[in-house]
Amino acid sequence: MNKTVPFFDYPRLFSDDKKLLLEVFEDVGKRGAFIMQKDLLQFETNLARYTNSNFAVGVGNATDGLELSWLAVGLKPGDEVIISSHTMLATASAIITAGGTPVPVDIGSDNLIDPDAVLAAVTERTVGISPTQLNGRTCNMEKIMSIANKKGLQVVEDAAQALGSTFKGKHAGTFGRAGSISFFPAKVLGGLGDGGAVITQDENLFHKIYQLHDHGRDTDGEVKSWGRNSRLDNLQAAFLDRKLQDYSKVIARRRAIAQIYEKNLRGIEQLNLPPGPSTGDHFDVYQNYELTAENRDELREHLKKNGIGTLIQWGGKGVHQWEVLGFKTELPKVEEFFERCLMLPMNMFISDDDVLYVCETIANFYAK
Ligand SMILES: Cc1ncc(COP(=O)(O)O)c(C=O)c1O
């Protein structure tokens, strides 16, 4: 084995952009502009503009963004919020820490939350839905919003993985009351540490979230309520703002990688691929390239032996399978999915040759 394709090469986040990042660091450092300075404001403004949102608030991370959104929406103890079981535990934990109860449901054929399962899970205690815009793909939000509107439910989108993804031209995170985006280093827009932002169209909600994230202070600096500290560092915001300028190139590259996978793997009958980069209703940004595969564990081992890194998302379990957290339901589609799912390398550091090598190695495995 002489070629390696790591799943994600963290040091390259710094080394590939070193010149730019050091310039930003020096500029921010010289000004001593570390907390809530103009770089953060500028990033929030640019992020809101990019997503066609009225408001954006930088927060400590996307999990906090979800929690603050639910608190601002007014979640009360006993309130139920329906989520997909195929999501990070953060979607659920944010509801718990905001005082509510997450109710995981099954996935549909697209591996996103199943709108029929959502409808079936609505009880008199249900107050909301928190759809996850997973792997850089926005759910069919027409269906989700129509259920929410009919049943009078609040929607807070987990858009942690989906900045730039759209459904029918509308950005992930802008369908419901609020959407939370993550800038975790491996995200499509990744910082050099933790970071997140909430986007919303609703001015009242914006002020509530703003107060919650900065010790109860509103945009005028006056204390209006109890709050806490969950701010996006000014330095991270300055990095992210520079990276946002080239974001369309990043998305185009990820879609080009997805196209190579699509072209070379689509014919392998033992695989079930995610949708290719179409230009239909869904515009996907490919945070991850997650497929399902026959003999997944053997395939993974074969790829490892050939120097290729892969990942099984969320430690290989749906939310409802974490019995230690008190879940007891059974959701057959998610459970089957986690027996077979695998994520292939998908990031800015891999070349076309790397992707072709991954495809060839997979084809060889099934040709045996
Ligand atoms: C779907 C989803 N939700 C929430 C989060 C939490 O984001 P953060 O790490 O910024 O809190 C992540 C991050 O991995 C995620 O993928």
The ligand as a MOL file (V3000), in Angstrom:
LIG
                    3D

  0  0  0     0  0            999 V3000
M  V30 BEGIN CTAB
M  V30 COUNTS 16 16 0 0 0
M  V30 BEGIN ATOM
M  V30 1 C -26.4660 17.3790 12.5290 0
M  V30 2 C -25.6580 18.0940 13.5740 0
M  V30 3 N -26.2830 18.7550 14.5640 0
M  V30 4 C -25.6120 19.4250 15.5070 0
M  V30 5 C -24.2390 19.4400 15.5150 0
M  V30 6 C -23.5450 20.1570 16.6150 0
M  V30 7 O -22.7260 21.1780 16.1330 0
M  V30 8 P -21.6220 21.8090 17.1020 0
M  V30 9 O -20.4840 20.8460 17.1850 0
M  V30 10 O -21.2270 23.0950 16.4140 0
M  V30 11 O -22.2680 22.0480 18.4060 0
M  V30 12 C -23.5340 18.7700 14.5180 0
M  V30 13 C -22.0680 18.7640 14.5120 0
M  V30 14 O -21.4120 17.7900 14.1990 0
M  V30 15 C -24.2540 18.0740 13.5240 0
M  V30 16 O -23.6190 17.4060 12.5520 0
M  V30 END ATOM
M  V30 BEGIN BOND
M  V30 1 1 1 2
M  V30 2 1 2 3
M  V30 3 2 2 15
M  V30 4 2 3 4
M  V30 5 1 4 5
M  V30 6 1 5 6
M  V30 7 2 5 12
M  V30 8 1 6 7
M  V30 9 1 7 8
M  V30 10 2 8 9
M  V30 11 1 8 10
M  V30 12 1 8 11
M  V30 13 1 12 13
M  V30 14 1 12 15
M  V30 15 2 13 14
M  V30 16 1 15 16
M  V30 END BOND
M  V30 END CTAB
M  END
